[in-house]
Amino acid sequence: MSRMQLAWKAIKEGMPYVAGGAAVTLSTAVMYPNLFGIDRYKQMMQMYRDGEPEPVDEDSKRIAQKVLDTVMWDTTSEANVNLFTAYGQDIVHLGSTFSRWGGFVGIPVNFQYQSTEDVEREKITLNNQTIDWSSPAGRQLVDAMVLSERARQYAIARELFYLRTYHAHIQGLLVGVSFFMAYWMGAAANALYGLRRRLPTGSRVVVYSFFGGIGATFYCFASDSYTSYRDRKVDRKAAELGLEYAQGGVEFYNKLLQRNMALRVLMGPDGGKRYTAYGNDIHFWRSPNMPLTSRRDAVAEMARSLRESASQQESVVAAASSQVSMDEVVKAA
């Protein structure tokens, strides 16, 4: 057997290990930002002022501690939660309380606003262009930036529950499994149909690309399904903390939708490509997150259920008090 044949045989026998190594590498790359690379990821998301990280305002710290006291996590999990001021207008989460590197909740600067007068209009631009704050859409955007305490409370609770998931691990696992699945489909086709002997290189590339497309489609479907499930789960858990939280959730999502509708107008033609008329994000064939309208409606339904439950309990207590009063009157008589 020639050296070329020996080398080719070694390559064929080692391909499963190469594919396994590639799958592990891809999984690690996906997990890196939210696990062992979380400090660098946080630096990228951090808001800076004069070259220094913007500190988290005391009010947000107080609300976050209030939420932590409500959820009553164990000491280790609570210690794994940290806050920072995030760049942009969206609250974010990084990492997981189930990892040794912990997790971060990024508080946007608009959580500091107590009224529309606090909005720093001169520092806010859209696509590097100034915003016409006197226009209806501009006024709508300013109003959307100001949240009540219960809305901020819900938002922080939601992000904390995001940290109580294995999302980073699962996303990494899905990437690795999808890649390895695509490889084994190609390997099985080679073994069953002898593609190396029967097809030229160009045709094999087309076949392998087809299997790669199946793997990519599987990943997108599985990833989107998982993120939608996670969205529903954290919304439910945050709303279950009480009626005040659920009502805050409805306000929070209404404000997000209001913001997006304002941006749709202010961004001109690009706005219609990013947001629907109702304020939902526009995606093409993927659905990486639940629509904001669906999330708002689900939380609103929970708020109604909690309100009805509270009313029923009040009725029972009132009836019991009335019965006690009647019994006392009868005894007195």
C-alpha positions in Angstrom: 0.0 0.0 0.0 1.4 3.4 -1.0 2.0 6.3 1.3 -0.9 8.2 -0.4 -3.3 5.3 0.3 -2.1 5.0 3.9 -2.6 8.7 4.4 -6.1 8.5 2.9 -7.0 5.6 5.1 -5.8 7.4 8.2 -7.9 10.4 7.2 -11.0 8.3 6.7 -10.6 6.5 10.0 -9.9 9.8 11.8 -12.8 11.8 10.4 -15.3 10.9 13.2 -12.8 12.3 15.7 -12.2 15.4 13.6 -16.0 15.9 13.4 -16.4 15.4 17.1 -13.6 17.9 17.8 -15.3 20.4 15.4 -18.6 19.9 17.2 -17.0 20.5 20.6 -15.3 23.6 19.2 -18.5 25.0 17.9 -20.4 24.3 21.1 -17.6 26.0 23.1 -17.6 29.1 20.9 -21.4 29.5 21.4 -21.2 29.0 25.1 -18.1 31.2 25.5 -19.8 34.7 25.8 -22.2 33.5 28.6 -19.8 31.3 30.6 -16.0 31.6 30.8 -16.0 34.7 28.5 -18.7 36.6 30.4 -16.5 39.4 31.8 -15.4 40.3 28.3 -19.0 40.1 27.0 -20.1 42.3 29.8 -17.5 44.9 28.9 -18.9 45.0 25.4 -22.4 45.6 26.7 -21.4 48.1 29.3 -22.3 51.7 29.1 -19.4 54.1 29.6 -19.3 57.8 30.5 -16.0 59.7 30.2 -14.2 56.4 29.7 -15.5 54.8 32.9 -18.3 52.3 33.4 -21.6 54.0 34.3 -22.6 52.9 37.8 -26.0 51.4 38.4 -28.4 53.9 40.0 -29.4 53.3 43.6 -33.1 53.0 42.8 -32.4 50.1 40.4 -30.3 48.4 43.1 -33.1 48.8 45.6 -35.7 47.3 43.2 -33.4 44.4 42.3 -32.9 43.6 45.9 -36.6 43.8 46.5 -37.2 41.2 43.7 -34.5 39.0 45.1 -36.1 39.1 48.5 -39.4 38.2 46.9 -38.1 35.2 44.9 -36.2 33.9 48.0 -33.4 32.1 46.2 -30.6 30.3 48.0 -27.6 32.3 49.2 -25.3 31.0 46.5 -27.7 31.8 43.6 -28.3 35.3 44.9 -24.6 35.9 45.3 -24.1 34.9 41.6 -26.3 37.8 40.4 -24.6 41.1 39.5 -25.9 44.4 38.0 -24.3 46.7 35.5 -25.5 49.6 33.4 -26.1 48.4 29.8 -25.7 50.4 26.6 -28.9 51.0 24.8 -32.6 51.0 25.8 -33.1 47.3 26.5 -32.6 45.4 29.7 -30.4 42.4 29.1 -29.1 39.3 30.9 -25.7 37.6 30.5 -24.6 34.2 31.9 -26.4 31.9 34.4 -26.7 31.5 38.1 -26.0 27.8 37.5 -22.5 28.5 36.3 -19.4 29.2 38.4 -19.0 32.6 36.5 -22.5 33.8 37.6 -24.8 36.1 35.7 -25.3 39.8 35.1 -28.5 41.9 34.6 -27.8 44.9 32.4 -30.0 47.9 33.5 -30.6 50.4 30.7 -30.1 54.1 31.5 -33.8 54.9 30.9 -34.6 52.9 34.1 -33.3 56.0 35.9 -36.0 58.3 34.4 -38.8 59.3 36.8 -40.5 61.5 34.2 -40.2 62.7 30.6 -38.2 65.7 31.9 -35.4 63.3 32.8 -34.9 62.0 29.3 -31.6 63.2 28.0 -32.8 64.1 24.5 -29.6 65.7 23.4 -27.7 62.5 24.0 -30.0 60.2 22.1 -29.6 59.7 18.3 -31.2 57.4 15.8 -28.8 56.1 13.1 -26.4 58.9 14.1 -29.2 61.4 13.3 -31.0 63.8 15.7 -34.6 63.0 16.5 -37.5 65.4 16.0 -38.8 65.2 19.6 -41.6 67.6 18.8 -43.2 65.2 16.3 -46.0 62.8 17.5 -43.6 59.8 17.1 -40.9 61.7 19.0 -43.3 62.4 21.9 -44.4 58.8 21.8 -40.8 57.6 22.1 -40.1 59.9 25.0 -43.2 58.6 26.9 -42.2 55.0 26.1 -38.8 55.5 27.8 -40.3 56.3 31.2 -41.4 53.3 33.2 -43.2 53.0 36.5 -41.5 51.2 39.4 -43.8 48.2 39.0 -42.8 47.9 35.3 -39.1 48.1 36.1 -39.7 45.6 38.9 -41.2 43.1 36.5 -38.5 43.6 33.9 -35.7 42.9 36.5 -37.6 39.9 37.8 -37.9 38.6 34.2 -34.2 38.9 33.6 -33.4 37.2 36.9 -35.5 34.2 35.9 -33.7 34.2 32.6 -30.5 33.7 34.6 -32.1 30.7 36.3 -31.9 28.6 33.1 -29.3 26.6 31.3 -29.7 28.6 28.2 -26.0 29.0 27.4 -25.4 25.2 27.9 -28.4 24.2 25.8 -27.6 26.6 22.9 -24.1 25.2 22.8 -25.4 21.6 22.9 -27.8 22.3 20.1 -25.0 23.6 17.8 -22.8 20.6 18.5 -25.6 18.1 18.0 -26.8 19.8 14.7 -23.2 19.8 13.3 -22.6 16.2 14.3 -26.0 15.1 12.9 -25.1 16.7 9.5 -21.8 14.9 9.5 -23.2 11.5 10.3 -25.8 11.9 7.6 -23.1 12.5 5.1 -21.0 9.6 6.5 -24.0 7.3 6.3 -24.7 8.3 2.7 -21.1 7.6 1.8 -21.2 4.1 3.5 -24.5 3.1 2.0 -24.2 4.5 -1.5 -20.5 4.8 -2.0 -20.7 8.5 -2.9 -16.9 8.8 -3.1 -16.8 6.2 -5.9 -20.0 7.1 -7.8 -20.0 10.9 -7.7 -17.5 13.5 -8.8 -16.3 16.0 -6.2 -18.6 18.8 -7.2 -21.7 16.6 -6.9 -20.6 15.3 -3.5 -20.2 18.9 -2.3 -23.8 19.6 -3.3 -25.0 16.5 -1.4 -22.9 17.4 1.7 -24.3 21.0 1.5 -27.8 19.5 1.5 -27.1 17.6 4.7 -25.4 20.7 6.2 -28.6 22.6 5.4 -30.7 20.0 7.2 -28.4 20.3 10.2 -28.7 24.1 10.1 -32.5 24.0 9.8 -32.7 21.6 12.7 -30.6 23.9 14.8 -32.7 27.0 13.9 -36.0 25.1 14.7 -34.7 23.6 17.9 -33.1 26.9 19.1 -36.2 29.0 18.3 -38.5 26.4 20.0 -36.4 26.5 23.1 -36.1 30.3 23.3 -39.9 30.6 22.8 -40.4 28.1 25.6 -38.0 30.0 27.8 -39.8 33.3 27.1 -43.1 31.8 28.2 -41.5 30.3 31.3 -39.8 33.4 32.6 -42.9 35.6 31.9 -45.1 33.2 33.8 -42.7 33.0 36.8 -42.3 36.8 36.9 -46.0 37.4 36.8 -46.7 34.7 39.4 -44.8 36.8 42.0 -48.0 38.8 42.5 -50.6 41.0 40.9 -48.3 44.1 41.1 -45.7 42.2 39.1 -48.2 41.0 36.5 -49.6 44.6 36.1 -46.1 45.8 35.7 -45.4 43.2 33.0 -48.4 44.5 31.0 -47.1 48.1 31.3 -43.6 47.0 30.4 -44.6 45.2 27.2 -47.0 48.0 26.2 -44.1 50.5 26.6 -41.8 48.3 24.4 -44.5 48.1 21.7 -45.1 51.8 21.9 -41.3 52.4 21.5 -41.1 50.2 18.5 -44.1 51.8 16.9 -42.5 55.2 17.4 -39.2 53.9 16.0 -41.0 52.5 13.0 -42.1 56.0 12.0 -38.9 57.8 13.0 -36.6 55.4 11.0 -38.5 56.0 7.8 -38.4 53.2 5.2 -36.0 51.1 7.4 -38.5 51.2 10.3 -41.1 49.3 8.3 -38.5 46.6 7.7 -37.8 46.1 11.4 -41.1 46.6 13.1 -44.7 45.8 12.4 -47.5 48.3 12.7 -48.3 46.8 16.2 -44.7 47.1 17.4 -43.5 43.5 17.0 -40.0 42.7 15.6 -40.1 41.5 12.0 -38.3 38.2 11.3 -38.3 36.3 8.1 -38.4 32.5 8.3 -37.2 32.3 11.9 -38.9 33.2 15.2 -36.1 33.7 17.7 -38.4 35.2 20.3 -42.1 35.3 21.1 -43.9 38.4 19.6 -44.2 41.2 22.2 -48.0 41.3 21.7 -48.2 37.6 22.6 -46.1 38.1 25.7 -48.1 41.1 26.8 -51.4 39.2 26.2 -50.2 36.2 28.2 -49.1 38.4 31.1 -52.4 40.4 30.9 -54.3 37.1 31.2 -52.4 36.2 34.3 -53.1 39.6 35.8 -56.8 39.1 35.2 -56.6 35.7 36.9 -54.7 37.0 39.9 -57.2 39.9 40.2 -60.2 37.6 40.1 -58.5 35.3 42.7 -57.8 38.3 45.0 -61.5 39.4 44.6 -62.7 35.9 45.5 -60.5 35.8 48.6 -61.8 39.2 49.7 -65.4 38.0 49.2 -64.7 34.9 51.3 -63.1 37.0 54.1 -66.0 39.5 54.0 -68.5 36.7 54.2 -66.7 35.1 57.1 -66.5 38.4 58.9 -70.2 39.0 58.4 -71.0 35.6 59.7 -69.0 36.2 62.8 -70.8 39.5 63.4 -74.2 37.8 63.1 -73.2 35.1 65.5 -72.1 37.7 68.1 -75.5 39.5 67.7 -77.4 36.2 68.2 -75.3 35.5 71.4 -75.9 38.9 72.7 -79.6 38.6 72.2 
